């Protein structure tokens, strides 16, 4: 493998990982923004829909890894596999943390006067 080929593989891997992490950051920020309010009776969104959107990132990374493997771009394939596994682990761990944040936000809104006698849909 020549130095130019290896260098372009690193560049492609870096570009893909950067783009995928940027997508994850936008998804996280859009969820976190639902919690930023001056109104004490507002509460944020459940994390479920945002985590489902985030799950598309490792799925896309697996597709990119398969394409890279077929094209024999080892650096891209390996980086995409690592990213896919890491994001899957983060998404699985974020579910519980997100639910706790939602429940805390909802509880605070209830104490501030939101009608809380009707359970919120999941």
Steps between C-alpha positions, in 0.01 A plus 500: 500500500648832399533799731247700293240226526553467875482878545173525302358212706578688820345814359182319399480327839549830682239675287242225553554481876484879529175516302343219704600660830358831378167330424498349850577841651208660314264224618618537859476879493148486357394274788685704763344821367157373606617532862623860470209715607436781745148370559498286816198308368669380182672168478711338232432226253549132559831374360351211300437676167842664510674172580322336206636778277847450648479127421518584129860616544646157592280339234647734240848434638450127445399564139806722451717229659363237261557724199852581621575131552389420145718784370785377724526825695605347830540825692147613414348159570665465840420856608136454402473172688652657812269799473198274454576296811578810709183684396285192566645477851445871560139488374422202723650677801332831416150350514499468879666836554254668263201343674630620837542853362147492360348371825685762702386775264140376509506474880630858527225620264239319713624674811477833313130447423460291181201265517666171582204277578506357146805278437710606206501267198820307441 
